[in-house]
Amino acid sequence: PEGVQVIHVRTAREMLAACEQQLPADIAIGVAAVADFGRDTPLEYLPSETEMLDLSLSQNPYVIATLASHPERPVLVVGFAAETQNIVA
C-alpha cells in the first residue's frame, strides 16, 4: 500500500533495532508475537542427522516494553501479550 514502509528483519534484536531507528514516533503498535528466547548465533545451515545441533539460547529483548521506556518514547504505545498460563485471568 502507498505510504507503508516495510522493514524486513529475521531476529527479535533486528526488530528492536529497526523500531528504535524509527523513533521519534507518535504511535507504536506491537502486533508481532516475538519469541521469548532466540539462538545466540544464527544457523548457517541445518546440520545433518549425524552432526550435533547447538541450541544455545538467550532471552530476546521485550520490544514493546523497550519502546515504552525509551527516552524518545512514542506518545501512544499499544501491545498485546499471548499468555500461556492463567489464560482466563
Summary of the structure (lengths in Angstrom):
residues: 89
radius of gyration: 16.5
end to end distance: 37.8
largest distance: 52.4
contacts: 144
relative contact order: 0.26
helix: 18%
strand: 13%
